[in-house]
Amino acid sequence: MLSSKAMLDGHGEESPYFQGWKEYEKNAYDDVQNPTGIIQMGLAENQLSLDLLRTRLENNQDATRLTNNGESVFRDLALFQDYHGLPAFKNVLAEFMAEMRGNKVSFDPRKLVLMAGATSASETLMFCIAEHGDAFLLPTPYYPGYDRDLKWRTGVELVPIHCSSSNGFKITKSALEEAYQEAQKLSFNVKGVFITNPSNPLGTTMSHVELDELITFAVAKKIHLIIDEIFSGTVFENPSFISIIEAVINRKLEKTDLWSRVHIVYSLSKDFGIPGFRVGMIYSNNERVVSTATKMSSYGLISSQTQYLLFKLLSGKEFRENYLKENRKRVKERREMMVVGLGQAGISCLKGNAGLFCWVDLRNHLSSNTFTAEMELWKKILHEAGLNISPGASCHCTEPGWFRICFANMSEETLMVSMERMKAFLHKQ
């Protein structure tokens, strides 16, 4: 006999979000080997600026050769390392995080916990803050992977904060309160609110008003705020990104108990496009959370070699500033290319200013205003148009007909092929 964890389907693998990936893997597009294959548009991966990182590495022999000023550090990196991480790497990360936020806030590297990706960081915070059966509130639509990351192994319940297209899916005071009351009806102990800012899948940043409402709510309910800021370096136009730390400081709440209930998740996977390196982190002002999460990081450490390579890669303020500026420019240009292509097919998108995707409105192409019709359209786009996009239902959107479509994980040529396919598909409908 196996455990209930092994026997029950709590991973969320049956979600169309993951099912689309499986279909893509069976018949992946290649412009030469398989030009009729499925184009992967369900992966929020940033391939737009890898050339900048490659050039940086080629010009930094210490990073690639594991040397320091020409002297080998292989032995030091190969031997046992504890779970606190390389101090030099954490210092550079703290500087980088501050620069990304316009140096409006500073980060103490001693409050950084290194983890093997944002998935590990998010789950670890659940283990630190909540008991099995406790609840977190999440605004909809949200990243489909959170059903796995936050609840599969922890047993934490996720209660949706229902947001509407009528105001651009912004979080409101009434929506927060309604979600809290719903959790109370279900006898859940609400431990906090978990939000991605900039939003995945919306590609938008939270306003001062939204952040203030969120902070006021957390103060009143005496609950935690976890903000996943993994896309903070992709914000390419106003309104500018406001970190939760900055918003709390603006409210002059550093000396209140809320300060110890605010936590940030971050990763280099999206801004730097290196998900394969598995570099994530937790930033918290809560000493007990930092201590416990550091101990838990033993289950998902970043190798010393990876930390050293990235320390060398990210050292140098000029490189970091130039990279962020150029990457934002490329993200903006690629997004505009997709928006124009979809517009030519008569499709509109939610106005966005961040992220690696568009939140696309296909409501007019549903056979009926139902999620059944949304799934029918999704399957047709997947199998007939050969495009794997993510249906809103997989993001827990309350309105049928919205889809997340990614644009940064492919070449410009492949994106143009995908837009032509979409136009041809809709023309036949």
C-alpha positions as CSV (number, residue, x, y, z in Angstrom):
1,M,0.0,0.0,0.0
2,L,1.1,3.5,-0.7
3,S,0.3,6.8,1.1
4,S,-2.8,8.8,0.5
5,K,-0.5,11.5,-1.1
6,A,0.6,9.0,-3.7
7,M,-2.8,7.5,-4.3
8,L,-4.9,10.7,-4.5
9,D,-4.9,13.3,-7.3
10,G,-4.1,16.5,-5.4
11,H,-1.3,17.7,-7.6
12,G,-3.7,19.4,-10.1
13,E,-2.1,17.5,-13.1
14,E,-5.6,17.1,-14.6
15,S,-5.9,20.8,-15.1
16,P,-6.1,21.9,-18.7
17,Y,-3.0,24.0,-17.9
18,F,-0.9,20.8,-17.5
19,Q,-2.9,18.8,-20.1
20,G,-2.0,21.3,-22.7
21,W,1.7,20.9,-21.9
22,K,1.3,17.1,-22.4
23,E,-0.3,17.6,-25.8
24,Y,2.5,19.9,-26.8
25,E,5.2,17.5,-25.7
26,K,3.7,14.8,-27.9
27,N,3.8,17.0,-31.0
28,A,6.2,20.0,-30.4
29,Y,6.5,22.6,-33.1
30,D,9.8,23.0,-34.9
31,D,10.1,25.3,-37.9
32,V,12.2,22.6,-39.8
33,Q,11.5,19.2,-38.3
34,N,7.8,19.6,-37.4
35,P,6.3,22.8,-38.8
36,T,2.8,21.7,-38.2
37,G,3.4,20.8,-34.6
38,I,1.9,22.6,-31.5
39,I,3.4,25.9,-30.6
40,Q,3.9,26.2,-26.8
41,M,2.2,29.4,-25.7
42,G,1.4,28.2,-22.2
43,L,4.9,28.6,-20.8
44,A,5.8,32.0,-19.1
45,E,9.5,31.7,-19.9
46,N,11.8,34.6,-20.9
47,Q,14.1,33.8,-23.8
48,L,14.3,37.4,-25.0
49,S,17.6,38.3,-23.3
50,L,19.6,35.1,-23.0
51,D,22.1,36.6,-25.4
52,L,23.0,39.3,-22.9
53,L,23.7,36.7,-20.2
54,R,25.7,34.5,-22.6
55,T,27.9,37.4,-23.6
56,R,28.4,38.3,-19.9
57,L,29.5,34.8,-19.1
58,E,31.8,34.6,-22.1
59,N,33.5,37.7,-20.8
60,N,33.7,36.5,-17.2
61,Q,36.1,33.6,-17.1
62,D,36.0,33.4,-13.3
63,A,32.3,32.4,-13.5
64,T,32.7,29.7,-16.1
65,R,36.0,28.3,-14.8
66,L,35.1,28.5,-11.1
67,T,38.0,30.7,-10.3
68,N,38.6,33.9,-8.4
69,N,41.1,36.3,-9.9
70,G,42.4,33.3,-11.9
71,E,42.8,31.1,-8.8
72,S,40.7,27.9,-8.6
73,V,37.8,27.9,-6.0
74,F,36.7,24.4,-7.1
75,R,37.6,22.7,-3.9
76,D,35.8,25.3,-1.8
77,L,32.7,25.0,-3.9
78,A,32.8,21.2,-4.1
79,L,33.0,20.5,-0.4
80,F,30.1,20.7,2.0
81,Q,28.1,24.0,2.3
82,D,25.6,24.7,5.0
83,Y,22.1,26.0,4.2
84,H,22.7,29.7,4.8
85,G,24.0,30.2,1.2
86,L,27.1,32.0,-0.1
87,P,27.2,35.5,1.6
88,A,28.6,37.1,-1.5
89,F,25.7,35.9,-3.6
90,K,23.1,37.0,-1.1
91,N,24.7,40.4,-0.9
92,V,24.5,40.8,-4.7
93,L,20.9,39.6,-4.7
94,A,19.9,42.1,-2.0
95,E,21.5,44.9,-4.1
96,F,19.8,43.8,-7.2
97,M,16.4,43.6,-5.6
98,A,16.8,47.2,-4.3
99,E,17.9,48.5,-7.7
100,M,14.9,46.8,-9.4
101,R,12.6,48.8,-7.1
102,G,14.4,52.1,-7.8
103,N,16.3,51.9,-4.6
104,K,13.2,53.1,-2.8
105,V,13.7,50.2,-0.3
106,S,16.7,48.3,0.8
107,F,17.0,44.6,1.6
108,D,19.0,43.0,4.4
109,P,20.8,39.9,3.0
110,R,20.5,38.3,6.4
111,K,16.7,38.2,5.9
112,L,17.1,36.3,2.6
113,V,16.5,32.6,2.4
114,L,17.7,30.9,-0.7
115,M,15.5,28.1,-2.1
116,A,15.5,25.9,-5.3
117,G,13.0,28.1,-7.2
118,A,9.9,30.1,-6.3
119,T,7.9,26.9,-6.1
120,S,10.0,25.7,-3.1
121,A,9.9,29.2,-1.6
122,S,6.2,29.5,-1.7
123,E,5.5,26.1,-0.3
124,T,8.1,26.6,2.5
125,L,6.2,29.8,3.6
126,M,3.0,27.8,3.7
127,F,4.7,25.3,6.1
128,C,6.1,28.1,8.2
129,I,2.8,30.0,8.6
130,A,-0.1,27.7,8.2
131,E,-1.3,24.4,9.7
132,H,-3.0,21.7,7.7
133,G,-6.5,22.9,7.0
134,D,-5.7,26.6,7.5
135,A,-6.6,28.9,4.5
136,F,-5.0,31.6,2.3
137,L,-7.0,34.0,0.2
138,L,-5.9,34.4,-3.5
139,P,-7.3,36.9,-6.0
140,T,-8.6,35.3,-9.2
141,P,-7.5,34.7,-11.8
142,Y,-4.2,33.2,-10.4
143,Y,-1.4,31.1,-11.6
144,P,-2.6,27.5,-12.0
145,G,0.5,26.1,-10.4
146,Y,-0.5,27.5,-7.0
147,D,-3.0,24.6,-6.6
148,R,0.1,22.4,-6.5
149,D,2.7,24.7,-5.0
150,L,0.7,26.0,-2.0
151,K,-1.7,23.2,-1.1
152,W,-0.7,19.8,-2.4
153,R,1.8,18.8,0.3
154,T,0.9,21.4,2.9
155,G,-2.8,20.7,3.1
156,V,-3.5,24.4,3.1
157,E,-6.9,25.5,1.7
158,L,-7.1,28.2,-1.0
159,V,-10.1,30.5,-1.0
160,P,-10.6,32.7,-4.1
161,I,-11.0,36.5,-3.9
162,H,-13.3,36.9,-6.9
163,C,-12.2,39.7,-9.2
164,S,-14.1,41.0,-12.2
165,S,-13.4,42.2,-15.7
166,S,-15.6,45.2,-15.0
167,N,-12.7,47.0,-13.3
168,G,-9.8,45.2,-15.0
169,F,-9.8,42.4,-12.3
170,K,-8.6,44.8,-9.6
171,I,-8.7,43.7,-6.0
172,T,-11.4,45.6,-4.0
173,K,-12.2,46.0,-0.3
174,S,-15.6,44.2,-0.8
175,A,-14.0,41.3,-2.7
176,L,-11.4,40.8,0.2
177,E,-14.2,40.8,2.8
178,E,-16.4,38.5,0.8
179,A,-13.6,35.9,0.5
180,Y,-12.8,36.2,4.2
181,Q,-16.5,35.6,5.1
182,E,-16.7,32.7,2.7
183,A,-13.6,31.1,4.5
184,Q,-15.3,31.7,7.8
185,K,-18.5,29.9,6.6
186,L,-16.3,26.9,5.7
187,S,-14.8,27.0,9.2
188,F,-11.3,27.8,7.8
189,N,-8.8,29.7,9.9
190,V,-7.5,32.4,7.5
191,K,-3.8,32.9,7.9
192,G,-3.1,35.3,5.1
193,V,-3.4,36.6,1.6
194,F,-1.2,35.3,-1.2
195,I,-0.8,37.6,-4.3
196,T,1.4,37.8,-7.3
197,N,2.5,41.3,-8.2
198,P,2.9,41.9,-11.1
199,S,0.0,39.6,-11.7
200,N,0.3,36.2,-13.4
201,P,-1.9,35.8,-15.6
202,L,-3.1,39.5,-15.9
203,G,0.3,41.1,-16.7
204,T,-0.6,44.1,-14.5
205,T,0.8,45.9,-11.5
206,M,-1.1,46.7,-8.3
207,S,-1.9,50.3,-7.7
208,H,-1.3,52.3,-4.5
209,V,-5.0,52.1,-3.8
210,E,-5.1,48.3,-4.1
211,L,-2.0,47.9,-1.9
212,D,-3.4,50.2,0.7
213,E,-6.7,48.2,0.8
214,L,-4.7,45.0,1.1
215,I,-2.5,46.4,4.0
216,T,-5.6,47.8,5.8
217,F,-7.3,44.4,5.5
218,A,-4.2,42.5,6.8
219,V,-4.0,44.9,9.8
220,A,-7.7,44.5,10.6
221,K,-7.7,40.7,10.3
222,K,-4.2,40.3,11.9
223,I,-3.1,38.0,9.0
224,H,0.0,37.5,6.8
225,L,0.7,39.0,3.4
226,I,2.8,36.9,1.0
227,I,3.6,38.7,-2.3
228,D,5.2,36.8,-5.1
229,E,7.2,39.5,-6.9
230,I,8.8,37.2,-9.5
231,F,7.8,39.4,-12.5
232,S,9.0,42.7,-10.9
233,G,11.8,43.1,-13.3
234,T,9.5,42.8,-16.4
235,V,7.5,46.0,-15.7
236,F,8.0,48.0,-18.9
237,E,5.8,51.0,-18.5
238,N,3.7,53.0,-16.0
239,P,2.1,52.5,-13.6
240,S,5.5,51.6,-12.0
241,F,5.9,48.6,-9.8
242,I,5.4,49.1,-6.0
243,S,6.9,46.5,-3.8
244,I,4.8,45.5,-0.8
245,I,7.8,46.5,1.4
246,E,7.7,50.0,-0.1
247,A,3.9,50.2,0.4
248,V,4.2,49.2,4.1
249,I,6.9,51.7,4.7
250,N,4.8,54.5,3.0
251,R,2.2,53.7,5.6
252,K,4.8,54.0,8.4
253,L,4.0,50.5,9.7
254,E,7.6,49.3,10.2
255,K,7.3,49.3,13.9
256,T,3.9,47.5,14.0
257,D,3.3,43.8,14.2
258,L,2.3,43.8,10.5
259,W,6.0,44.2,9.6
260,S,6.7,40.7,10.8
261,R,3.7,39.3,8.8
262,V,4.9,40.6,5.4
263,H,6.9,38.2,3.2
264,I,8.2,38.3,-0.4
265,V,8.8,35.4,-2.8
266,Y,11.3,36.1,-5.6
267,S,13.2,34.1,-8.3
268,L,15.6,34.8,-11.1
269,S,13.6,32.5,-13.4
270,K,11.5,35.2,-15.1
271,D,13.5,38.4,-15.0
272,F,16.7,36.7,-16.0
273,G,15.2,33.8,-17.9
274,I,17.1,31.1,-16.1
275,P,14.5,28.7,-14.6
276,G,16.8,25.8,-15.1
277,F,19.2,27.2,-12.5
278,R,16.4,26.8,-9.9
279,V,17.1,30.0,-7.9
280,G,14.4,31.3,-5.7
281,M,14.2,33.1,-2.4
282,I,12.2,34.2,0.6
283,Y,12.5,37.7,2.1
284,S,10.9,38.2,5.5
285,N,11.2,40.5,8.5
286,N,10.1,37.7,10.7
287,E,13.1,36.2,12.4
288,R,11.4,32.9,13.2
289,V,10.2,32.6,9.6
290,V,13.7,33.2,8.3
291,S,15.2,30.7,10.8
292,T,12.7,28.0,10.1
293,A,12.7,28.5,6.3
294,T,16.5,28.4,6.3
295,K,16.4,25.0,8.1
296,M,13.7,23.8,5.6
297,S,15.9,24.9,2.7
298,S,17.9,21.7,3.2
299,Y,15.3,20.0,1.2
300,G,15.8,22.3,-1.8
301,L,19.2,23.9,-1.8
302,I,20.8,25.8,-4.6
303,S,24.2,24.2,-5.4
304,S,27.3,26.2,-4.4
305,Q,28.5,26.1,-8.0
306,T,25.3,27.8,-9.2
307,Q,25.5,30.4,-6.5
308,Y,29.1,31.3,-7.3
309,L,28.4,31.4,-11.1
310,L,25.5,33.8,-10.5
311,F,27.4,35.9,-8.0
312,K,30.0,36.5,-10.7
313,L,27.3,37.0,-13.4
314,L,25.3,39.6,-11.4
315,S,28.3,41.4,-9.8
316,G,28.6,44.9,-11.3
317,K,25.9,47.6,-11.0
318,E,26.4,48.8,-14.6
319,F,25.6,45.3,-16.0
320,R,22.5,44.9,-13.9
321,E,21.1,48.3,-14.8
322,N,21.8,47.8,-18.5
323,Y,20.3,44.3,-18.5
324,L,17.1,45.4,-16.8
325,K,16.7,48.3,-19.2
326,E,17.3,46.3,-22.3
327,N,15.2,43.3,-21.1
328,R,12.2,45.6,-20.3
329,K,12.5,47.1,-23.8
330,R,12.5,43.7,-25.4
331,V,9.5,42.5,-23.3
332,K,7.5,45.6,-24.3
333,E,8.3,45.2,-28.0
334,R,7.4,41.5,-28.0
335,R,4.2,42.1,-26.2
336,E,3.2,44.9,-28.6
337,M,3.9,42.5,-31.5
338,M,1.5,40.0,-30.0
339,V,-1.2,42.6,-29.2
340,V,-1.0,43.9,-32.8
341,G,-1.2,40.3,-34.2
342,L,-4.2,39.5,-32.1
343,G,-5.8,42.8,-33.0
344,Q,-5.6,41.9,-36.6
345,A,-7.6,38.8,-35.8
346,G,-10.2,40.9,-34.0
347,I,-9.0,39.9,-30.5
348,S,-8.4,42.3,-27.6
349,C,-6.3,42.0,-24.5
350,L,-6.4,43.4,-21.0
351,K,-4.2,46.5,-20.9
352,G,-1.0,45.3,-19.3
353,N,2.4,46.7,-18.3
354,A,4.4,43.7,-17.1
355,G,4.9,40.0,-17.4
356,L,5.6,37.6,-20.2
357,F,2.0,37.0,-21.4
358,C,-1.3,38.7,-22.3
359,W,-4.7,38.1,-20.8
360,V,-6.7,37.6,-23.9
361,D,-10.5,38.2,-24.3
362,L,-12.1,35.5,-26.5
363,R,-15.5,35.8,-25.0
364,N,-17.1,36.7,-28.4
365,H,-15.8,33.4,-29.8
366,L,-17.6,31.1,-27.2
367,S,-20.6,29.2,-28.4
368,S,-22.2,30.1,-25.1
369,N,-21.3,32.0,-21.9
370,T,-20.2,28.9,-20.1
371,F,-17.0,27.2,-19.0
372,T,-18.0,24.2,-21.1
373,A,-17.9,26.4,-24.1
374,E,-14.5,27.7,-23.0
375,M,-13.1,24.2,-22.8
376,E,-14.5,23.4,-26.3
377,L,-12.8,26.5,-27.7
378,W,-9.5,25.7,-25.9
379,K,-9.5,22.2,-27.3
380,K,-10.1,23.5,-30.9
381,I,-7.3,26.0,-30.6
382,L,-5.0,23.3,-29.2
383,H,-5.8,20.6,-31.8
384,E,-6.9,22.6,-34.9
385,A,-4.8,25.7,-34.7
386,G,-1.9,23.9,-33.0
387,L,-1.5,26.5,-30.2
388,N,-1.2,25.6,-26.5
389,I,-2.7,28.5,-24.6
390,S,-4.1,28.5,-21.0
391,P,-7.9,28.7,-20.5
392,G,-9.1,31.1,-17.8
393,A,-10.8,28.2,-16.0
394,S,-7.4,26.8,-15.1
395,C,-6.6,30.1,-13.5
396,H,-9.9,30.0,-11.5
397,C,-11.3,33.0,-13.5
398,T,-15.0,33.5,-12.7
399,E,-15.8,34.6,-16.2
400,P,-15.6,32.2,-19.2
401,G,-13.7,33.2,-22.3
402,W,-10.4,34.6,-21.0
403,F,-7.1,33.0,-21.9
404,R,-3.5,33.5,-20.9
405,I,-1.1,33.6,-24.0
406,C,2.7,33.7,-23.5
407,F,5.0,35.5,-26.0
408,A,8.5,35.5,-24.6
409,N,9.4,31.7,-24.8
410,M,9.8,31.6,-28.6
411,S,11.5,33.4,-31.5
412,E,9.9,36.4,-33.2
413,E,9.4,34.1,-36.3
414,T,7.5,31.5,-34.3
415,L,5.3,34.2,-32.7
416,M,4.4,35.4,-36.2
417,V,3.5,31.9,-37.2
418,S,1.3,31.6,-34.1
419,M,-0.6,34.8,-34.9
420,E,-1.2,33.7,-38.5
421,R,-2.6,30.4,-37.2
422,M,-4.9,32.2,-34.8
423,K,-6.2,34.5,-37.5
424,A,-6.8,31.5,-39.8
425,F,-8.5,29.5,-37.1
426,L,-10.9,32.3,-36.1
427,H,-11.7,33.1,-39.7
428,K,-13.0,29.5,-40.2
429,Q,-15.2,29.7,-37.1
